[in-house]
Each structure stands twice: as structure tokens, then as C-alpha cells.
């Protein structure tokens, strides 16, 4: 990919469902294969994964699908060569000469290796990371001696070219949604809640501020920070004013509205700053805040709901209006299973209006977005996780049934293990296709990305689902067509 910025818009997003034209993803690297049981939860994993299976039998399909939809010439007619046992992994590795190197499906590791060609940037970034990771001066010099390509691998995987670990991996880097969010032609950078994600945040900050691809956008990068008085607050009280935000809690749902989740990972103090900045810069007119339980079960709002079409959403019934219907049938159930007793608290703030608008339920907010912001003339429909049937709604929400990525309106990527949710998609008129079958149809010219509509595409997900993030989490859209 050229180091220079494209003549067309490099970044611009005004919805969750406009035809996807460019995004950032990170292919699973060797660091994922180094997550050990004793550190899994510290590194935000519920289980250890089998890296080769995740790569070859699952994530590779994700990349192939994205290339078919966004950059067809890179993939069509080349599957036999790509899948050859002798060269299979080379196509997916940002450090290999055979890398697919698309300017539509972009890996931050590739961008990182390019900015590290600049010695000044290299010194600054290595120094910053070494300070965070408490490396010795000697190790800092060792890292600076690496080539840009090898150093990019080391900074992400934590391992030197000889395999020696110098600091922990950043296994969550595959969840590129959390590193930032594009709101129109602005980029809101994350400020991670967990220490394990600080290095990836630093890496992305340097990429956004220094890579020529983002030239011209430096004054449109939004960062939040702690207030001055926070430095004087006792350690035990600091949590009261923490400033943390992750991309999974931010949705650009229309040209004039952003939805932000207050969750385990995104704080109210950060949200307050973001609302002020978005209104002061006149980027959007409305910001809706959805406060959900600060529980690992939910993590971000995109584990609770995502958009499928202008008038169709997939969401978790236990935190929606459906929860109330369930409770009316069984008064004691909310006391037994606390997750079913929660209800999001939703306020919408509009620039220039003194009082916020309150929504009782997620369905009400989604319906408002569909009708008022996106101009839908059809009734708003809701596809519930697991068919809203106990215990499937809980099991499938845990494995990201509500976390789907729209590659175009009505065409979304989900996980194959969420079978009850897939049945609900069928019930609402969607075709449900395995990724492998759709790719076969593309190769045989039986259908094209341009003609496919109203489809749930299922990725193999035995290992991917262990990482607790779906296709929405594994993507940072940079450019979408307007709805």
C-alpha cells in the first residue's frame, strides 16, 4: 500500500450499515498463542485458544470475505494459490512479501512497520513502550536495532525474532474496534480501562498521528484525558473520576448521532468529555448514552446490540423490553438470576437543548434511530439473541450473537455457533450462509457482493468465540458509503 494518502476520503463513517469501503483489522498473531491459563483473565481472555485453528479454519475466512466485499481483485480466482500448504500463511502475514497488501482491508501491523522506517518516530515509540513495560536500557537499544518489519512484530507479539519474550503480548489487538472509532471525518482514540491494552493504544496513537495515510486528519483526532485534580485524588477514590473509553462502546449510527455506552470499560467522566467535544466541534447534533451493567458478561454495548438494516437490529432480550415481559411471567426469576433484572438507563442529549430525552428501553432508542435518523418507513424489527429463549439467549449472547458487522445494509457477519439466533434471522426473512459456501458462490460467479442482500454470513467460531469478541469487535470501519 502506498505511503501517501488517497485522493478520495481516507476516513468517513456516518452509519453502522452503509456499504463498507475500508476498514482496519489485525490478523491473529503469535502473541495470541502465548496466552497461558494463569494470565488469561488478566489479559481479558476467558480461555486459552488454539492459534492455528483460529487462523486457518476461522479468521482466514473473515479476511477472505472482507476482501471479496471490499477488494475483490486481491482474492478472486486466487484461492488455490492462497490455500496451498506451502504458502498458506504468507498471504495473511503483514510482514511477508506475499501479504495481500490491500488499501481497503488494512492491518495496523503493516502501517506500524511503515512509520517505524522514520528513525525519529522509531526512537519515540520504542522509548514510550519501554517506559510503560519497564524495560532495561539495554533492551531498549536491542529493540532499536531491529528492522522496522521485525520491530513491528515484536511490539505487538512481545517476542524478539529469536522467540525470546521481552514483554507481554497484546492478544486483544485483534479487536480493532476498541482502538478508535471514526465519527464522520474525525477519529476518537480510545483510552483503555485495562493496563493490558495500553501498548496497543500507544501504537495506534502513533499510527494515526504519523502515518501519511492519515495526513490531513491530525486536527480531527479526538483524545480524552484526566482532569488536573485527578492527580491529587487518593488511589482508592481515583475510580470515581476515571477517564476510560473503548470503541466497542461507541457507535456512529447516523450522520447526526453517536451512541455511547457506559460500561465496564467506558466511564461517565469520559463520556461527559466526549459529548462536550462532539458538540463544540459541531460533529453531531445528538449523543445517546446507554448505561449497562458493569459486568464482564456485557463488556461493551456492541455485545448487547448491533444494527443489521435501516429497520432491523439484533439485541439481547434480557436487557431489553423483552426482559419486562419475562419478569411479568415469573416474579421470582429476577432475584435468582441478577443478569435478567437489569435494565439499561438511556438518555439522549441534543445540542442546544437543556433537557435530555429519556428512552425506557433499547428497542425505543433503536426505533428512534431507524425512523428519525435514518428515515426508515418500515416497522422497526428486532432479532433477539437465542430467540429470547432461556438458556440460549444467555449462552449465545456470551458467544457474541449480538455482535455482527454489516458489510452492507442487510448483509452481516456473525458466528456459526449461535444457531438459535441464526434461526431467528431466517424467521425474519434472511438467508443464512456458511462463509465457505458463500465464498464458493463468489468463485463460481453464482452471486456477487453487489447483488447479495438480506444475509447472515456465518464464520466458523469454535476458537474465535473463546476470545469474547465477534466480527463487530474485530473491525474498525474507516470508510462507509452514506445510507
Buried (B, 14 or more C-beta within 10 A) or exposed (E): BEEEBEEEEBBBBBBBBBBBBBBBBBBBBBBBBBBEEEBBEEBBBEEBBBBEBBBBBBBBBBBBBBBBBBBBEBBBEBBEEBEEEEEBBBBBBBBBEEBBBBBBBBBBBBBBBBBBEBEEBBEEBBBBBBEBBEBEEEBBEBBBEBEBBBBBBBBBBBBBEEEEEBBBBBBBBBBBBBBBBBBBBBBBBBBBBBEBBBBBBBBBBBBBBBBBBBEEBEEBBBBBEBEEEBEEBEEEEEEEBBBBBBBBBBBBBBBBBBBBBBBBBBBBBBBEBBBEBBBEBEBBBBBBBBBBBBEEBBBBBBBBBBBBBBBBBBBBBBBBBBBEEBBEEEEEBBEEEEBBBBBBEBBBBBBEEEEBBEBEBBBBBBBBBBBEBBEBEEEBBBBBBBBBBBEBBBBBBBBBBBBBBBBBBBBBBBBBBBBBBBBBBEEBEBBBBBBBEBBEBBBEEEBEBEEBEBBBBBBBBBBBBBBBBBBBBBBBBBBBBEB
